[in-house]
Amino acid sequence: MKILFALMLIGMALASGCATPAYSGHERFQMITRNWNFEGKQINDDIDVLLLLRPASRLTIWHVR
């Protein structure tokens, strides 16, 4: 019985996918992509500062909304 209950819980978790009540799957994917893009730009800034390719500053050169 416990195994059946555990399988039902896993099945419900997998069936929900990445869609939430607030966002559709497409909107969620756009949000994740936008965040990954921003994180990539911040990593680029950190590497440039670490290698002394740009003067030290707290500002980023990227246009961030």
CHARMM-style PDB file with segment names, atoms N, HN, CA, C and O in Angstrom:
ATOM      1  N   MET     1       0.815  -1.198   0.000  1.00  0.00      PROA
ATOM      2  CA  MET     1       0.000   0.000   0.000  1.00  0.00      PROA
ATOM      3  C   MET     1       0.859   1.263   0.000  1.00  0.00      PROA
ATOM      4  O   MET     1       0.558   2.243  -0.682  1.00  0.00      PROA
ATOM      5  N   LYS     2       1.948   1.211   0.792  1.00  0.00      PROA
ATOM      6  HN  LYS     2       2.193   0.415   1.346  1.00  0.00      PROA
ATOM      7  CA  LYS     2       2.835   2.363   0.853  1.00  0.00      PROA
ATOM      8  C   LYS     2       3.499   2.621  -0.490  1.00  0.00      PROA
ATOM      9  O   LYS     2       3.690   3.771  -0.886  1.00  0.00      PROA
ATOM     10  N   ILE     3       3.849   1.551  -1.184  1.00  0.00      PROA
ATOM     11  HN  ILE     3       3.694   0.617  -0.862  1.00  0.00      PROA
ATOM     12  CA  ILE     3       4.482   1.704  -2.496  1.00  0.00      PROA
ATOM     13  C   ILE     3       3.504   2.342  -3.473  1.00  0.00      PROA
ATOM     14  O   ILE     3       3.887   3.218  -4.248  1.00  0.00      PROA
ATOM     15  N   LEU     4       2.257   1.916  -3.445  1.00  0.00      PROA
ATOM     16  HN  LEU     4       1.946   1.204  -2.815  1.00  0.00      PROA
ATOM     17  CA  LEU     4       1.242   2.487  -4.326  1.00  0.00      PROA
ATOM     18  C   LEU     4       1.055   3.977  -4.043  1.00  0.00      PROA
ATOM     19  O   LEU     4       0.958   4.786  -4.966  1.00  0.00      PROA
ATOM     20  N   PHE     5       1.006   4.328  -2.760  1.00  0.00      PROA
ATOM     21  HN  PHE     5       1.085   3.671  -2.010  1.00  0.00      PROA
ATOM     22  CA  PHE     5       0.867   5.737  -2.379  1.00  0.00      PROA
ATOM     23  C   PHE     5       2.073   6.557  -2.846  1.00  0.00      PROA
ATOM     24  O   PHE     5       1.910   7.671  -3.343  1.00  0.00      PROA
ATOM     25  N   ALA     6       3.278   6.011  -2.688  1.00  0.00      PROA
ATOM     26  HN  ALA     6       3.411   5.106  -2.284  1.00  0.00      PROA
ATOM     27  CA  ALA     6       4.489   6.702  -3.120  1.00  0.00      PROA
ATOM     28  C   ALA     6       4.486   6.882  -4.640  1.00  0.00      PROA
ATOM     29  O   ALA     6       4.856   7.947  -5.134  1.00  0.00      PROA
ATOM     30  N   LEU     7       4.078   5.869  -5.373  1.00  0.00      PROA
ATOM     31  HN  LEU     7       3.778   5.004  -4.972  1.00  0.00      PROA
ATOM     32  CA  LEU     7       4.006   5.979  -6.834  1.00  0.00      PROA
ATOM     33  C   LEU     7       2.974   7.016  -7.271  1.00  0.00      PROA
ATOM     34  O   LEU     7       3.191   7.738  -8.244  1.00  0.00      PROA
ATOM     35  N   MET     8       1.861   7.092  -6.561  1.00  0.00      PROA
ATOM     36  HN  MET     8       1.684   6.505  -5.770  1.00  0.00      PROA
ATOM     37  CA  MET     8       0.840   8.093  -6.887  1.00  0.00      PROA
ATOM     38  C   MET     8       1.391   9.509  -6.667  1.00  0.00      PROA
ATOM     39  O   MET     8       1.154  10.400  -7.482  1.00  0.00      PROA
ATOM     40  N   LEU     9       2.119   9.713  -5.573  1.00  0.00      PROA
ATOM     41  HN  LEU     9       2.311   8.989  -4.910  1.00  0.00      PROA
ATOM     42  CA  LEU     9       2.709  11.026  -5.303  1.00  0.00      PROA
ATOM     43  C   LEU     9       3.724  11.406  -6.371  1.00  0.00      PROA
ATOM     44  O   LEU     9       3.738  12.544  -6.840  1.00  0.00      PROA
ATOM     45  N   ILE    10       4.566  10.466  -6.756  1.00  0.00      PROA
ATOM     46  HN  ILE    10       4.555   9.541  -6.375  1.00  0.00      PROA
ATOM     47  CA  ILE    10       5.562  10.729  -7.796  1.00  0.00      PROA
ATOM     48  C   ILE    10       4.860  11.020  -9.120  1.00  0.00      PROA
ATOM     49  O   ILE    10       5.264  11.924  -9.852  1.00  0.00      PROA
ATOM     50  N   GLY    11       3.822  10.265  -9.425  1.00  0.00      PROA
ATOM     51  HN  GLY    11       3.494   9.531  -8.830  1.00  0.00      PROA
ATOM     52  CA  GLY    11       3.071  10.481 -10.665  1.00  0.00      PROA
ATOM     53  C   GLY    11       2.415  11.853 -10.710  1.00  0.00      PROA
ATOM     54  O   GLY    11       2.403  12.508 -11.753  1.00  0.00      PROA
ATOM     55  N   MET    12       1.873  12.284  -9.586  1.00  0.00      PROA
ATOM     56  HN  MET    12       1.882  11.752  -8.739  1.00  0.00      PROA
ATOM     57  CA  MET    12       1.244  13.616  -9.547  1.00  0.00      PROA
ATOM     58  C   MET    12       2.292  14.712  -9.706  1.00  0.00      PROA
ATOM     59  O   MET    12       2.035  15.726 -10.355  1.00  0.00      PROA
ATOM     60  N   ALA    13       3.459  14.517  -9.124  1.00  0.00      PROA
ATOM     61  HN  ALA    13       3.667  13.693  -8.597  1.00  0.00      PROA
ATOM     62  CA  ALA    13       4.519  15.518  -9.239  1.00  0.00      PROA
ATOM     63  C   ALA    13       5.010  15.608 -10.681  1.00  0.00      PROA
ATOM     64  O   ALA    13       5.267  16.706 -11.176  1.00  0.00      PROA
ATOM     65  N   LEU    14       5.142  14.481 -11.353  1.00  0.00      PROA
ATOM     66  HN  LEU    14       4.933  13.590 -10.951  1.00  0.00      PROA
ATOM     67  CA  LEU    14       5.610  14.479 -12.740  1.00  0.00      PROA
ATOM     68  C   LEU    14       4.543  14.973 -13.705  1.00  0.00      PROA
ATOM     69  O   LEU    14       4.871  15.545 -14.745  1.00  0.00      PROA
ATOM     70  N   ALA    15       3.292  14.766 -13.385  1.00  0.00      PROA
ATOM     71  HN  ALA    15       3.025  14.301 -12.541  1.00  0.00      PROA
ATOM     72  CA  ALA    15       2.201  15.167 -14.274  1.00  0.00      PROA
ATOM     73  C   ALA    15       1.992  16.677 -14.277  1.00  0.00      PROA
ATOM     74  O   ALA    15       1.452  17.233 -15.233  1.00  0.00      PROA
ATOM     75  N   SER    16       2.423  17.337 -13.202  1.00  0.00      PROA
ATOM     76  HN  SER    16       2.862  16.885 -12.425  1.00  0.00      PROA
ATOM     77  CA  SER    16       2.198  18.783 -13.145  1.00  0.00      PROA
ATOM     78  C   SER    16       3.100  19.537 -14.105  1.00  0.00      PROA
ATOM     79  O   SER    16       2.747  20.636 -14.533  1.00  0.00      PROA
ATOM     80  N   GLY    17       4.254  18.984 -14.459  1.00  0.00      PROA
ATOM     81  HN  GLY    17       4.541  18.091 -14.112  1.00  0.00      PROA
ATOM     82  CA  GLY    17       5.162  19.645 -15.392  1.00  0.00      PROA
ATOM     83  C   GLY    17       5.695  20.932 -14.807  1.00  0.00      PROA
ATOM     84  O   GLY    17       5.824  21.068 -13.590  1.00  0.00      PROA
ATOM     85  N   CYS    18       6.010  21.892 -15.695  1.00  0.00      PROA
ATOM     86  HN  CYS    18       5.905  21.782 -16.683  1.00  0.00      PROA
ATOM     87  CA  CYS    18       6.562  23.150 -15.200  1.00  0.00      PROA
ATOM     88  C   CYS    18       5.512  24.253 -15.234  1.00  0.00      PROA
ATOM     89  O   CYS    18       5.832  25.410 -14.962  1.00  0.00      PROA
ATOM     90  N   ALA    19       4.286  23.924 -15.556  1.00  0.00      PROA
ATOM     91  HN  ALA    19       4.026  22.984 -15.777  1.00  0.00      PROA
ATOM     92  CA  ALA    19       3.228  24.934 -15.562  1.00  0.00      PROA
ATOM     93  C   ALA    19       2.734  25.141 -14.129  1.00  0.00      PROA
ATOM     94  O   ALA    19       2.521  24.182 -13.388  1.00  0.00      PROA
ATOM     95  N   THR    20       2.560  26.380 -13.764  1.00  0.00      PROA
ATOM     96  HN  THR    20       2.733  27.159 -14.366  1.00  0.00      PROA
ATOM     97  CA  THR    20       2.040  26.702 -12.439  1.00  0.00      PROA
ATOM     98  C   THR    20       0.713  27.425 -12.626  1.00  0.00      PROA
ATOM     99  O   THR    20       0.392  27.832 -13.742  1.00  0.00      PROA
ATOM    100  N   PRO    21      -0.055  27.593 -11.574  1.00  0.00      PROA
ATOM    101  CA  PRO    21      -1.315  28.312 -11.725  1.00  0.00      PROA
ATOM    102  C   PRO    21      -1.119  29.761 -12.190  1.00  0.00      PROA
ATOM    103  O   PRO    21      -2.010  30.338 -12.812  1.00  0.00      PROA
ATOM    104  N   ALA    22       0.039  30.344 -11.890  1.00  0.00      PROA
ATOM    105  HN  ALA    22       0.763  29.875 -11.385  1.00  0.00      PROA
ATOM    106  CA  ALA    22       0.265  31.740 -12.242  1.00  0.00      PROA
ATOM    107  C   ALA    22       0.800  31.908 -13.661  1.00  0.00      PROA
ATOM    108  O   ALA    22       0.482  32.897 -14.321  1.00  0.00      PROA
ATOM    109  N   TYR    23       1.610  30.956 -14.147  1.00  0.00      PROA
ATOM    110  HN  TYR    23       1.868  30.152 -13.611  1.00  0.00      PROA
ATOM    111  CA  TYR    23       2.267  31.096 -15.447  1.00  0.00      PROA
ATOM    112  C   TYR    23       2.075  29.840 -16.273  1.00  0.00      PROA
ATOM    113  O   TYR    23       1.978  28.733 -15.742  1.00  0.00      PROA
ATOM    114  N   SER    24       2.021  30.032 -17.588  1.00  0.00      PROA
ATOM    115  HN  SER    24       2.100  30.931 -18.019  1.00  0.00      PROA
ATOM    116  CA  SER    24       1.969  28.875 -18.472  1.00  0.00      PROA
ATOM    117  C   SER    24       3.390  28.340 -18.640  1.00  0.00      PROA
ATOM    118  O   SER    24       4.349  28.976 -18.202  1.00  0.00      PROA
ATOM    119  N   GLY    25       3.527  27.194 -19.260  1.00  0.00      PROA
ATOM    120  HN  GLY    25       2.748  26.677 -19.616  1.00  0.00      PROA
ATOM    121  CA  GLY    25       4.844  26.616 -19.488  1.00  0.00      PROA
ATOM    122  C   GLY    25       5.721  27.525 -20.331  1.00  0.00      PROA
ATOM    123  O   GLY    25       6.916  27.656 -20.066  1.00  0.00      PROA
ATOM    124  N   HSD    26       5.136  28.154 -21.348  1.00  0.00      PROA
ATOM    125  HN  HSD    26       4.165  28.048 -21.563  1.00  0.00      PROA
ATOM    126  CA  HSD    26       5.895  29.059 -22.218  1.00  0.00      PROA
ATOM    127  C   HSD    26       6.387  30.291 -21.453  1.00  0.00      PROA
ATOM    128  O   HSD    26       7.539  30.698 -21.602  1.00  0.00      PROA
ATOM    129  N   GLU    27       5.514  30.880 -20.639  1.00  0.00      PROA
ATOM    130  HN  GLU    27       4.578  30.549 -20.518  1.00  0.00      PROA
ATOM    131  CA  GLU    27       5.909  32.053 -19.845  1.00  0.00      PROA
ATOM    132  C   GLU    27       6.997  31.682 -18.841  1.00  0.00      PROA
ATOM    133  O   GLU    27       7.938  32.444 -18.621  1.00  0.00      PROA
ATOM    134  N   ARG    28       6.861  30.516 -18.240  1.00  0.00      PROA
ATOM    135  HN  ARG    28       6.096  29.897 -18.418  1.00  0.00      PROA
ATOM    136  CA  ARG    28       7.871  30.060 -17.272  1.00  0.00      PROA
ATOM    137  C   ARG    28       9.223  29.872 -17.958  1.00  0.00      PROA
ATOM    138  O   ARG    28      10.258  30.250 -17.410  1.00  0.00      PROA
ATOM    139  N   PHE    29       9.210  29.285 -19.162  1.00  0.00      PROA
ATOM    140  HN  PHE    29       8.369  28.978 -19.607  1.00  0.00      PROA
ATOM    141  CA  PHE    29      10.448  29.096 -19.915  1.00  0.00      PROA
ATOM    142  C   PHE    29      11.095  30.439 -20.248  1.00  0.00      PROA
ATOM    143  O   PHE    29      12.316  30.574 -20.168  1.00  0.00      PROA
ATOM    144  N   GLN    30      10.279  31.440 -20.624  1.00  0.00      PROA
ATOM    145  HN  GLN    30       9.288  31.330 -20.689  1.00  0.00      PROA
ATOM    146  CA  GLN    30      10.821  32.768 -20.910  1.00  0.00      PROA
ATOM    147  C   GLN    30      11.457  33.385 -19.672  1.00  0.00      PROA
ATOM    148  O   GLN    30      12.512  34.011 -19.774  1.00  0.00      PROA
ATOM    149  N   MET    31      10.844  33.222 -18.511  1.00  0.00      PROA
ATOM    150  HN  MET    31       9.987  32.713 -18.427  1.00  0.00      PROA
ATOM    151  CA  MET    31      11.401  33.759 -17.267  1.00  0.00      PROA
ATOM    152  C   MET    31      12.737  33.092 -16.932  1.00  0.00      PROA
ATOM    153  O   MET    31      13.694  33.762 -16.547  1.00  0.00      PROA
ATOM    154  N   ILE    32      12.791  31.771 -17.083  1.00  0.00      PROA
ATOM    155  HN  ILE    32      12.013  31.226 -17.396  1.00  0.00      PROA
ATOM    156  CA  ILE    32      14.022  31.050 -16.790  1.00  0.00      PROA
ATOM    157  C   ILE    32      15.119  31.467 -17.748  1.00  0.00      PROA
ATOM    158  O   ILE    32      16.256  31.682 -17.327  1.00  0.00      PROA
ATOM    159  N   THR    33      14.800  31.585 -19.037  1.00  0.00      PROA
ATOM    160  HN  THR    33      13.877  31.410 -19.379  1.00  0.00      PROA
ATOM    161  CA  THR    33      15.790  32.005 -20.033  1.00  0.00      PROA
ATOM    162  C   THR    33      16.296  33.407 -19.740  1.00  0.00      PROA
ATOM    163  O   THR    33      17.496  33.662 -19.836  1.00  0.00      PROA
ATOM    164  N   ARG    34      15.405  34.316 -19.386  1.00  0.00      PROA
ATOM    165  HN  ARG    34      14.430  34.109 -19.308  1.00  0.00      PROA
ATOM    166  CA  ARG    34      15.814  35.693 -19.066  1.00  0.00      PROA
ATOM    167  C   ARG    34      16.747  35.706 -17.856  1.00  0.00      PROA
ATOM    168  O   ARG    34      17.734  36.441 -17.853  1.00  0.00      PROA
ATOM    169  N   ASN    35      16.453  34.908 -16.834  1.00  0.00      PROA
ATOM    170  HN  ASN    35      15.651  34.311 -16.836  1.00  0.00      PROA
ATOM    171  CA  ASN    35      17.316  34.843 -15.657  1.00  0.00      PROA
ATOM    172  C   ASN    35      18.672  34.239 -15.978  1.00  0.00      PROA
ATOM    173  O   ASN    35      19.692  34.730 -15.495  1.00  0.00      PROA
ATOM    174  N   TRP    36      18.704  33.178 -16.788  1.00  0.00      PROA
ATOM    175  HN  TRP    36      17.875  32.780 -17.181  1.00  0.00      PROA
ATOM    176  CA  TRP    36      19.986  32.574 -17.185  1.00  0.00      PROA
ATOM    177  C   TRP    36      20.815  33.562 -17.985  1.00  0.00      PROA
ATOM    178  O   TRP    36      22.033  33.631 -17.819  1.00  0.00      PROA
ATOM    179  N   ASN    37      20.161  34.330 -18.854  1.00  0.00      PROA
ATOM    180  HN  ASN    37      19.171  34.274 -18.988  1.00  0.00      PROA
ATOM    181  CA  ASN    37      20.860  35.338 -19.655  1.00  0.00      PROA
ATOM    182  C   ASN    37      21.483  36.387 -18.742  1.00  0.00      PROA
ATOM    183  O   ASN    37      22.640  36.764 -18.926  1.00  0.00      PROA
ATOM    184  N   PHE    38      20.727  36.856 -17.767  1.00  0.00      PROA
ATOM    185  HN  PHE    38      19.787  36.550 -17.618  1.00  0.00      PROA
ATOM    186  CA  PHE    38      21.235  37.849 -16.819  1.00  0.00      PROA
ATOM    187  C   PHE    38      22.410  37.288 -16.014  1.00  0.00      PROA
ATOM    188  O   PHE    38      23.419  37.968 -15.828  1.00  0.00      PROA
ATOM    189  N   GLU    39      22.278  36.044 -15.537  1.00  0.00      PROA
ATOM    190  HN  GLU    39      21.458  35.492 -15.689  1.00  0.00      PROA
ATOM    191  CA  GLU    39      23.358  35.422 -14.769  1.00  0.00      PROA
ATOM    192  C   GLU    39      24.621  35.275 -15.612  1.00  0.00      PROA
ATOM    193  O   GLU    39      25.729  35.480 -15.116  1.00  0.00      PROA
ATOM    194  N   GLY    40      24.455  34.920 -16.884  1.00  0.00      PROA
ATOM    195  HN  GLY    40      23.555  34.754 -17.286  1.00  0.00      PROA
ATOM    196  CA  GLY    40      25.607  34.798 -17.783  1.00  0.00      PROA
ATOM    197  C   GLY    40      26.327  36.126 -17.964  1.00  0.00      PROA
ATOM    198  O   GLY    40      27.556  36.175 -17.989  1.00  0.00      PROA
ATOM    199  N   LYS    41      25.560  37.195 -18.090  1.00  0.00      PROA
ATOM    200  HN  LYS    41      24.561  37.154 -18.069  1.00  0.00      PROA
ATOM    201  CA  LYS    41      26.173  38.521 -18.225  1.00  0.00      PROA
ATOM    202  C   LYS    41      26.911  38.924 -16.955  1.00  0.00      PROA
ATOM    203  O   LYS    41      27.976  39.539 -17.025  1.00  0.00      PROA
ATOM    204  N   GLN    42      26.356  38.583 -15.801  1.00  0.00      PROA
ATOM    205  HN  GLN    42      25.492  38.084 -15.745  1.00  0.00      PROA
ATOM    206  CA  GLN    42      27.018  38.901 -14.546  1.00  0.00      PROA
ATOM    207  C   GLN    42      28.309  38.101 -14.388  1.00  0.00      PROA
ATOM    208  O   GLN    42      29.298  38.618 -13.869  1.00  0.00      PROA
ATOM    209  N   ILE    43      28.306  36.846 -14.832  1.00  0.00      PROA
ATOM    210  HN  ILE    43      27.502  36.426 -15.253  1.00  0.00      PROA
ATOM    211  CA  ILE    43      29.532  36.041 -14.792  1.00  0.00      PROA
ATOM    212  C   ILE    43      30.582  36.656 -15.698  1.00  0.00      PROA
ATOM    213  O   ILE    43      31.762  36.699 -15.351  1.00  0.00      PROA
ATOM    214  N   ASN    44      30.153  37.133 -16.865  1.00  0.00      PROA
ATOM    215  HN  ASN    44      29.194  37.098 -17.147  1.00  0.00      PROA
ATOM    216  CA  ASN    44      31.064  37.809 -17.787  1.00  0.00      PROA
ATOM    217  C   ASN    44      31.691  39.026 -17.129  1.00  0.00      PROA
ATOM    218  O   ASN    44      32.897  39.240 -17.246  1.00  0.00      PROA
ATOM    219  N   ASP    45      30.893  39.821 -16.443  1.00  0.00      PROA
ATOM    220  HN  ASP    45      29.913  39.648 -16.349  1.00  0.00      PROA
ATOM    221  CA  ASP    45      31.408  40.987 -15.726  1.00  0.00      PROA
ATOM    222  C   ASP    45      32.432  40.572 -14.674  1.00  0.00      PROA
ATOM    223  O   ASP    45      33.487  41.195 -14.553  1.00  0.00      PROA
ATOM    224  N   ASP    46      32.127  39.535 -13.923  1.00  0.00      PROA
ATOM    225  HN  ASP    46      31.270  39.029 -14.021  1.00  0.00      PROA
ATOM    226  CA  ASP    46      33.033  39.081 -12.860  1.00  0.00      PROA
ATOM    227  C   ASP    46      34.369  38.621 -13.434  1.00  0.00      PROA
ATOM    228  O   ASP    46      35.423  38.927 -12.877  1.00  0.00      PROA
ATOM    229  N   ILE    47      34.329  37.894 -14.535  1.00  0.00      PROA
ATOM    230  HN  ILE    47      33.472  37.646 -14.988  1.00  0.00      PROA
ATOM    231  CA  ILE    47      35.565  37.419 -15.162  1.00  0.00      PROA
ATOM    232  C   ILE    47      36.389  38.593 -15.687  1.00  0.00      PROA
ATOM    233  O   ILE    47      37.609  38.612 -15.527  1.00  0.00      PROA
ATOM    234  N   ASP    48      35.735  39.564 -16.307  1.00  0.00      PROA
ATOM    235  HN  ASP    48      34.743  39.548 -16.437  1.00  0.00      PROA
ATOM    236  CA  ASP    48      36.443  40.736 -16.814  1.00  0.00      PROA
ATOM    237  C   ASP    48      37.133  41.502 -15.684  1.00  0.00      PROA
ATOM    238  O   ASP    48      38.267  41.954 -15.845  1.00  0.00      PROA
ATOM    239  N   VAL    49      36.463  41.649 -14.557  1.00  0.00      PROA
ATOM    240  HN  VAL    49      35.542  41.281 -14.426  1.00  0.00      PROA
ATOM    241  CA  VAL    49      37.059  42.346 -13.419  1.00  0.00      PROA
ATOM    242  C   VAL    49      38.202  41.522 -12.838  1.00  0.00      PROA
ATOM    243  O   VAL    49      39.243  42.071 -12.480  1.00  0.00      PROA
ATOM    244  N   LEU    50      38.014  40.203 -12.742  1.00  0.00      PROA
ATOM    245  HN  LEU    50      37.167  39.756 -13.032  1.00  0.00      PROA
ATOM    246  CA  LEU    50      39.044  39.323 -12.198  1.00  0.00      PROA
ATOM    247  C   LEU    50      40.318  39.364 -13.046  1.00  0.00      PROA
ATOM    248  O   LEU    50      41.424  39.373 -12.506  1.00  0.00      PROA
ATOM    249  N   LEU    51      40.163  39.387 -14.359  1.00  0.00      PROA
ATOM    250  HN  LEU    51      39.265  39.379 -14.797  1.00  0.00      PROA
ATOM    251  CA  LEU    51      41.317  39.408 -15.260  1.00  0.00      PROA
ATOM    252  C   LEU    51      41.806  40.823 -15.555  1.00  0.00      PROA
ATOM    253  O   LEU    51      42.696  41.019 -16.383  1.00  0.00      PROA
ATOM    254  N   LEU    52      41.220  41.810 -14.873  1.00  0.00      PROA
ATOM    255  HN  LEU    52      40.497  41.651 -14.201  1.00  0.00      PROA
ATOM    256  CA  LEU    52      41.592  43.225 -15.021  1.00  0.00      PROA
ATOM    257  C   LEU    52      41.412  43.719 -16.461  1.00  0.00      PROA
ATOM    258  O   LEU    52      42.209  44.516 -16.956  1.00  0.00      PROA
ATOM    259  N   LEU    53      40.375  43.246 -17.113  1.00  0.00      PROA
ATOM    260  HN  LEU    53      39.728  42.599 -16.711  1.00  0.00      PROA
ATOM    261  CA  LEU    53      40.067  43.698 -18.468  1.00  0.00      PROA
ATOM    262  C   LEU    53      39.227  44.967 -18.466  1.00  0.00      PROA
ATOM    263  O   LEU    53      39.090  45.628 -19.495  1.00  0.00      PROA
ATOM    264  N   ARG    54      38.674  45.301 -17.332  1.00  0.00      PROA
ATOM    265  HN  ARG    54      38.784  44.764 -16.496  1.00  0.00      PROA
ATOM    266  CA  ARG    54      37.834  46.482 -17.194  1.00  0.00      PROA
ATOM    267  C   ARG    54      38.128  47.115 -15.846  1.00  0.00      PROA
ATOM    268  O   ARG    54      38.421  46.397 -14.890  1.00  0.00      PROA
ATOM    269  N   PRO    55      38.060  48.431 -15.739  1.00  0.00      PROA
ATOM    270  CA  PRO    55      38.314  49.044 -14.430  1.00  0.00      PROA
ATOM    271  C   PRO    55      37.277  48.606 -13.390  1.00  0.00      PROA
ATOM    272  O   PRO    55      36.147  48.251 -13.725  1.00  0.00      PROA
ATOM    273  N   ALA    56      37.689  48.643 -12.141  1.00  0.00      PROA
ATOM    274  HN  ALA    56      38.607  48.932 -11.870  1.00  0.00      PROA
ATOM    275  CA  ALA    56      36.796  48.238 -11.056  1.00  0.00      PROA
ATOM    276  C   ALA    56      35.602  49.175 -10.965  1.00  0.00      PROA
ATOM    277  O   ALA    56      35.758  50.396 -11.007  1.00  0.00      PROA
ATOM    278  N   SER    57      34.421  48.607 -10.842  1.00  0.00      PROA
ATOM    279  HN  SER    57      34.294  47.616 -10.808  1.00  0.00      PROA
ATOM    280  CA  SER    57      33.198  49.383 -10.737  1.00  0.00      PROA
ATOM    281  C   SER    57      32.108  48.483 -10.189  1.00  0.00      PROA
ATOM    282  O   SER    57      32.173  47.261 -10.328  1.00  0.00      PROA
ATOM    283  N   ARG    58      31.115  49.081  -9.573  1.00  0.00      PROA
ATOM    284  HN  ARG    58      31.062  50.073  -9.460  1.00  0.00      PROA
ATOM    285  CA  ARG    58      29.971  48.313  -9.090  1.00  0.00      PROA
ATOM    286  C   ARG    58      28.875  48.230 -10.149  1.00  0.00      PROA
ATOM    287  O   ARG    58      27.859  47.568  -9.937  1.00  0.00      PROA
ATOM    288  N   LEU    59      29.071  48.890 -11.274  1.00  0.00      PROA
ATOM    289  HN  LEU    59      29.896  49.427 -11.445  1.00  0.00      PROA
ATOM    290  CA  LEU    59      28.048  48.934 -12.326  1.00  0.00      PROA
ATOM    291  C   LEU    59      28.331  47.904 -13.408  1.00  0.00      PROA
ATOM    292  O   LEU    59      29.483  47.544 -13.651  1.00  0.00      PROA
ATOM    293  N   THR    60      27.293  47.443 -14.042  1.00  0.00      PROA
ATOM    294  HN  THR    60      26.358  47.736 -13.844  1.00  0.00      PROA
ATOM    295  CA  THR    60      27.425  46.533 -15.158  1.00  0.00      PROA
ATOM    296  C   THR    60      27.242  47.294 -16.455  1.00  0.00      PROA
ATOM    297  O   THR    60      26.538  48.303 -16.497  1.00  0.00      PROA
ATOM    298  N   ILE    61      27.876  46.812 -17.515  1.00  0.00      PROA
ATOM    299  HN  ILE    61      28.448  45.992 -17.480  1.00  0.00      PROA
ATOM    300  CA  ILE    61      27.737  47.479 -18.822  1.00  0.00      PROA
ATOM    301  C   ILE    61      26.464  47.032 -19.537  1.00  0.00      PROA
ATOM    302  O   ILE    61      26.083  47.612 -20.554  1.00  0.00      PROA
ATOM    303  N   TRP    62      25.812  46.007 -19.007  1.00  0.00      PROA
ATOM    304  HN  TRP    62      26.122  45.536 -18.181  1.00  0.00      PROA
ATOM    305  CA  TRP    62      24.633  45.442 -19.651  1.00  0.00      PROA
ATOM    306  C   TRP    62      23.396  46.240 -19.273  1.00  0.00      PROA
ATOM    307  O   TRP    62      23.277  46.743 -18.156  1.00  0.00      PROA
ATOM    308  N   HSD    63      22.488  46.345 -20.217  1.00  0.00      PROA
ATOM    309  HN  HSD    63      22.585  45.937 -21.125  1.00  0.00      PROA
ATOM    310  CA  HSD    63      21.206  47.006 -19.941  1.00  0.00      PROA
ATOM    311  C   HSD    63      20.321  46.020 -19.189  1.00  0.00      PROA
ATOM    312  O   HSD    63      19.906  45.000 -19.738  1.00  0.00      PROA
ATOM    313  N   VAL    64      20.040  46.330 -17.944  1.00  0.00      PROA
ATOM    314  HN  VAL    64      20.376  47.160 -17.498  1.00  0.00      PROA
ATOM    315  CA  VAL    64      19.247  45.445 -17.085  1.00  0.00      PROA
ATOM    316  C   VAL    64      17.961  46.162 -16.726  1.00  0.00      PROA
ATOM    317  O   VAL    64      17.974  47.301 -16.258  1.00  0.00      PROA
ATOM    318  N   ARG    65      16.842  45.474 -16.952  1.00  0.00      PROA
ATOM    319  HN  ARG    65      16.830  44.549 -17.331  1.00  0.00      PROA
ATOM    320  CA  ARG    65      15.556  46.080 -16.633  1.00  0.00      PROA
ATOM    321  C   ARG    65      15.274  45.956 -15.166  1.00  0.00      PROA
ATOM    322  OT1 ARG    65      14.230  46.410 -14.699  1.00  0.00      PROA
TER     323      ARG     65
END
